[in-house]
Amino acid sequence: MKLLGAGSLSLATASVAAADTGSSQDTIWAFITEPSAQTISYEFVVQRSADGLAVEFANAGYDSPTGQGVEGGTWPAEDFIDEVSDDVIHAGGTTGEGFGDAFDVTGEVVAIWLEDADQMWAERDGSTVTDRELFADEPPNPDEWPQESTANDETAQVTEPANSVWSFITDENAQSLSHEMIVKPSNGELDVAFTDAGYDSPTGQGIEGGTWPAEDFIDQVSDDVIHAGGATGEGFGDAFDVTGEVVAVWLEDADLMWVEQGGVEIGDDLLTDEPLEPSEWTDDPVSASGPTPDFVESFDSGPEAFHSGWRMDTMTAVSSPTSPDSSGTALRTTIHGGDHVGGHGYIEMDRVIGYRPDELHQRYWVYFGENAYPSDDCKAPGFSGDPNRNLSGTTEPNGYNGWSARGSYHATSGGVEPGYYVYHADQSSWWGTYDRWGVTLQRGRWYQIDQYIDLNTPGRNDGVLKGWVDGEEVYSRSNWRWRETSDLPVHAFWHDFYHGGNGTASNTYHIYTDEYQCWAEQGEML
């Protein structure tokens, strides 16, 4: 315990130092006690930053939770500010019974010691400090920071780090609570990754993102928006390493969950009352304008959107992640490790547009989960011209018994490659033809997929298939022969995810689809 005396800054000197370095960068640090606490001591060390170095006693400008004052220097025998060197200040004091001490600080606080961390806590500008790396078990030795000043060093480069850890932490009484945030670019940089916060919650639980794959998500909505979030509870928390600017946050229950940036609780300026709609934040929408779709399915009712199908127990409606065009719900398909079926469903054309067309442009959004590692060639949504299910991998199409042009997806470096899987009259065996698109879809973000078919003139090889990713054409072929009769138009949108043949998934993973749209007999929409 040090007294304010020889070799220490006086209050007047401390004020001058703050003025010389620019008080606009000052921060109020407060040390507050529980009402049941007796006298509790604390100490902290401040080192020079690019803004300078100064510490003075201050009034925090607010009361403690029990209504007591928070002001430094009121106990001269205990409260102290010690200028150790030109680059280090050691300060501290004693308080208790619900009161607190406060300091106006210019510089970087590098170490904090609390005599009883169960009865005292530290705040920075009114927010609780939880970065455990700052806190020491023993009173700090200021001589451990004998740093030379870099404030006047022309070669020194002091910049704020681009990455910032954002944590969503729950009260121990909370059940499962959801959270979301929107991140925009900062200085041209944008990235979000799951991380470990590096410290525990107030109840000693872990704070780590991505530990609940069914709920935690990072969605690259566009080049200028990332939508991320998850669910946690019972005193645990989720954490994200963010490069960019967090512009909006939604908490399912703000009374039982809070947000921290770099270990410091943020205010409520970013909070919204409703779950976030990421399309409202992008300056670069990918959906093309054009004629109104003949039919739209938002999958709000989950697998009930389909008129027929099987293994639909693997599909369910979820509130996140959802696409930029979403109504608020997406369809999640689960393929379990060791299984090959992820569910099948048909949206039948004659039931949604009144007839079966020969030409159809359709669009849907797809999101491959972080664990989506297909182990073989897999089927994806596309077109069906086989209403009676004649073709099932054991029957060769002959131009009269049906056709299909489903999508496909394949493992590739860095993600998943889309394509078509086509049953057509010119195939040489029971098995259909894979035609890959030559592009890579990253896991953990939404893509707009457009597919176009113009059926062949019966008996001719003039059928057209095209494909687009995020509005860019990546596939086109115009020599398909599917039919020998005009009685085989487009029967349905075939929502199909599974490992074909005898292949099975090596691990359990999720695929999300959203916002199906179609245009019949209107040509290409892109």
N, C-alpha and C positions, 0 to 999 in steps of 0.2 A: 504494500500500500504506500503510495507516494503522495506527498503534500505539494501543493502548488507553491513553489518558491524559487530559490536560486536555480538557474539553468533551465527553468520552465517558461513557457509562454504565458504572459499575463493576458487577461481578457482583452485589454486594449491592443496589445501586440497582435493577438490572434485575429482581431477584426481588421487590422491594417493588412495582414497577410492575405486575408480573404479578398479584400478589395483589390490588392495588387494582382491577384491571379484571376479575377473575374468571377464574381459571386453568382453569375448566371448559371455556372456549372456546379454550384453547391448542391449537396444532398443532405437531407435531415436523417440522421441515424438516431434511433431511440432504443432504449433498453428498459423494458416494462416488466413489472412483477405482478404476480397473483395477489389478491387481497390477503390470503393466508400466509404470504411470505414474510419472514422477518427480514432483517437487513441482509442483502445479497450483493456481493461485489461482482464486478465485471471489468474487463479490459479489452482494448482493441488496438491494432497497429494500422497506421495509414502510411502509404508510401506515395511519393510524387508521381503524378500522371501528366499527361500532355496539358491538362488544365492548370497544373500547379500543385501547391501543397499548402493547406491551411486547415486548422480545426479550431472552432470556438464553441463555447457553451451556447445553447439556444433553447427557445421554447418551441416545442413541436408544433404548436398551433392546434392541437386537439387533445382531448382527455383520454385517459386509459379506459378500458372496458368498464371499470367500476366507477368512472367519473372523477378520478384523481388527476392531478396535474402531471404533465410530462415535460420536465424542464431541467437542464443541466446546470451545475455550479451552485446549487442551493445548499449543499453540504460541504463547505470549504475544506473541512478537515479530511474529507474522503475523496471528493471529486478532483480530478487532475487532468492537465494537458501538458505533456512533456515533449519538448522538441529534442529528439535524440540526436539528429544531425540535420543537414540541409535537406535531406531527402526522406526522413522518417519522423513521424510523430507517434508517440505512445500516449493513449488517453484511457480514462476509465473513471470509476467511482463506485458508489454504494447507494442503494435505494431499497424500498420494500413497501409492504402493506398496500399494494395496488398502485403505488406511485411509479414514476419512471423518470429517467434522465434523457436529455436530448443534446445532440451536437450538430453543428453546421459544418459539413466536411467537404473540402475540396481535395481531391486525390482519390487513390484507390485503397479501400479497406481490404487488407490482405490476411488478417487473422483476428479472431474473436474468441474470448474465453468468458464463460458464464459460470459462476460459482455453483449454481444449481439450475440446470437447464429445464428441470421440471417445474420450477417456480418463476422462471424469467425467460423472456424471449427478446430477440432483436427485430427491429423493423427498419426498413429503408423507405423513406417517403410514404410512411403509413402502411406499408405492406410487409407482412411477416417474411423474414429471411430464412430460407430452409436449405440453402446450399451447404451441405454438411462439410464440404472441403474447407470452408472458412473457419469452422469451429474447432478449437483445440481443447484437449483434455486438461491441460495445465496452463497457468498464466503464461502468455507469450513473452519470449525474450526478444526485445526490439533489436538487439544487436545482430539477430539473424537476417536482418534486412539492411545491411550497410551498403545500399546501392548509390552509385553516383547519379546525379541528376541528368536526365536526358531531355529536359524541357528546352534547353538552349542548344542541343546537339543537332546541327543541321543535317547530320546523316541519319538521325533517328527517324524511323517510320512508324508512327503510332496510328493504327486504324482500328475501327470496330470490326470484330470478326463477322464474316458473312453468315455463319451458321449460328443458330440460336436454339436452345432446347426449350420446347414448350411442353408443359406437363398438365394433365387433367387428373385431379386428385379428389378422392371421395372421403367423406366422413365415415367413421367405422360403423355407423348405423345405417348407411346407405345400402340398398339392394343394388341390382344391376342398373346403372344409369348410362345413357348414351350421350355422346358429345360430337360436335362437328366443328370444322374451321375451314375458312377459305384463305388461300395464300396466293398472292400476286407477285410478279417479279420485282426485285429491287436491284438497281444498277445492272439490269439485264440478266440477272441470275434468278433461277427458280428451281427448287428441289425440296423434297420432303422425304424423310426416311424414318422408319421406326428406330428407336434407340432406348438405352437405359439412361434414366435421368442422372444417375451417379449419386443419388442420395435416397433415403427412405422417406415415406410419408410420416406425418406426425405420430401415427400409431405404429410405426416400425415396419410397415409393409412396403413391398417393392413398387417402383414406378418404372414400368417398361412397356413400350408399345409393341403391338404385333403378337402378343401372347394369346390372344383369342381370335384365331383366324376367321371364324365364322362372323365376327362382328367388326374387327379392326380393319380399316381400309385406307388406302392412299390412291386417289383417283386423279390421274392427269386428264383433266377435262378438255383442255386445249393448250396451246403454246403459252398462254398467259394466265392460266388458272389451275391450281391444284385444290381438290376437295378431299379432305382427310377427316378421319374420326374413328370412333369405336365405342366400346362399352366397358365399364369397369365398376367396382363397388367394394364394399366391406373394408374401406380404408386403403385399398390399393389404388394405383394410378397408371395412366398411360403416358408415354413420352414420345416426342417426335423431334428429330433434328431438322430444323427449318432453315432453308436459304431462301430469302424473300421477305415479303411483308404480309403478316397476318392482318387481314382486313375485316374479318367477321368471325364470331364465335357463337355457337349455340350450345347451351347446357340443358339437359332434360330437367334438372332440378338444381337451380343455382343456390339453394339453401343447403344442399348436401354435397355439392361438388364445386370446386374452384379451379382457376387456371393460374399457372405460374410460368413466367418467362425467366430463364436463367436462375431459377430458385426463388424468385420474388413474385408474390401474388400480384396480378394485374387488376386494374379497376374494371368498372362495368361499361366503359365506353364502347367496347367492341361487341358486347353481348346483344343478341337478338332474341326475340320472343318465340320465334318459330324455327323449325329446321331449315337449313340453308338451301337455296336454289342456285346451284353453281352457274347455270346459264345466265343468270342476271349479272354476273361479274366478268364474263369474258368479253373482250373486245374483238375476238376472232372466232365468231360462231362458224361451225362447219356445215350446219344443215343448209341445204340449198333451198332457195325460194322457188316457187313454181305453182303448178296447179294443185288444188286441194286434193289430198288423197281420197281414193274411193273408200278406204277403210283404214281405221287406226285401232290398234290394240295396245293398251298401256300396262297390261298384266296386273292390274290392281287386285284382281280376284285370283291371282296365282294360276295354277293349272286348269282352273275352271274356264279359262279363256279358250281352251281347245274344245273342238266339237267331238273329237275322238282321240284315242291314243292308248298307250300302255306304259306301265312302270312310271306313272305320273306321281307316285309317292316320293320320288327323288326331287321333285320340283316344288318350290314354295315361294310366296311373295315376301319380299324384304324391303325395308325402308332405306337401306344403304348397302352397298353403293348404288346410286342411281345415275342415269345418263344426263347430259346437259339438257335434253329435250323432255326429261321425265315429268310425269304427273306426280311423282313422289314415291313410286313403288317400282321395283324391278323384279324379274323372275330369276331365282337362283336354282341352278341345276347342280346336284351333287353326284359325282362319280366316286364310288368308294374303292379303296385299294383292294385289289384282288377281284374286282368286278369289271364288267365291260359295258354295262348298260347305264346310261345316265338319264334315260327318259325320252319319250317320244310323244309328240302331240301334233294334231292337224288343225289348221284353220282353213276350212273348206270354202272355196271361192263361191260356189253357188249359194251358200248360206250367208255370205257377208256382202257380196256385190250382185247377187241374183243370177249369175251365169258363170260358165267356165270359159275363160278367155284363151286365145291362141298367143297372146302377147301380154307380158306382165313385167312391170318394174316394181321391185319390192326393196324395202329398207328396214334395217333394224340395227340396234346398238349392241355391241358385245364387249365383255370385260372378262379376261382370263385371270383368275385369282393367282396370288403369289405362289401357290403350290402347284399350279397347273403345268405339269411336266408329262405330256403324253409320251407313252412308251412305244407307240406304233402309229400307223395311219388311222385317223379317226374321222367320224362323220360329224357334220354340223348342219345348221338350218339351210334350207333351199327349196327347190320346186319339186312337186310330185305330180306325175301323170299316170299314177298307178292306183286308182281308187279301190281296186279289189285285192291289193297286196299280192299280185301274182309274182312279183320279183322279190325274192328274199335271199339272194346269194346262191340259190340252187337252180334257178331257172334263167335261161338265156333269153333276153328280149329279142323279139322278131319283127317289131314294127306294128304288131296288133295286140300284144298282151300287156303293154304298159311301158313306161319309161320313167326316169327320174333324173334330176340334176341337183342333188343335194350339195351343200357346202362340205368342206373338209378342213381339218387342221392337223398340223404335223409339227413335231419337235424340230427346232432349228436353233442355231446359235443366237442367244440373246432373247429368245421368246418363242413365239408360235407362228408358223406360216399358214395362211389360209389358202383355200383352193376350192375346186369343185370335185365331186365324185359322181360320175355320170353313168347311168345305165342307158345304152343306146343300141340301135339296131346293127351297128358295125363292130361291136365288140367281139373279141375272138374266144371268149370263155364265159363261164357263169359270172365271173367277177367284173365289176364295173371298171371304169377308167378314172384314175386320179389325174387331175390337171391343176398343178400348183400355180399360185399367183406370183411367186418370186419376191414377196415382201415379208417383213417381220412385224408382228404385233407384239409389243412389250406386255409383259404381265403387269397387272395392277393399274391399268388405265382403260378408259373407254375408247372404242373406235366405232365410227359410223360405217356400216357395211351396206353397200348397194349391190343388188343383183338384177340382171335383166335377161329375159329370155324371149325370143321370137321363134316360135316353133317352125320346123321345116315344112315346106310344101310336101304333102305326102308323096313319098318315093324319091325325093331329091335331097341332096346333101347341102342344104342352104340354111340350116338352123343356126341361130345366133345365140351365143352366151357372152355376157360381159360382166365385169366386176370392178367395183370402186372401193377404195379405203379412204375415209375422210374426204370424200368428194373428188379424189384423184383416180382416174381410170388406170387400173393395173393389169387387167386381163381382158382379152377380146379374141373370140374365135367364131368363124361363120361358116363352118362346113359340117355341122352336126346333122345326123339323120336319126331321128327318134321314132318316126311313125310312118306307116304306109297307109293310114286311114285318117280322115279328119275327125274321127270319133274319139281321139285321145288329146283333148285340150289340157290346159293346166287345171289339175284337180284341187291342189291345196298348197298352202305354205306348210312345209314339213319342218317342224321344230324338232331337231334330232341331234342329240349329243351322245356318242358312245364310241367305244373302241370296237372296230369291226373284226370280223372273222373270229379267231380264237384268242385274240389279244385282250389283255386285261390291264387295268390301271395299276401302276406300281405303288401309288400312294393315293390317299383321298384328296380330292381337290374340287373347287367350285368354279362354275362358269355362270356369268350373269348376262341376261338379255333384257332389252327394254325397247319400248316404243316401236312396235312393228307398224309399217305403213305400206300400202300398195296402190298402184295405179294400173288399171287395165286398159289395153288397147289405146294407149296415149303416147307410145314411143318411149324413148329414154328420157329420164327426168334430170340427167346431168350431162 
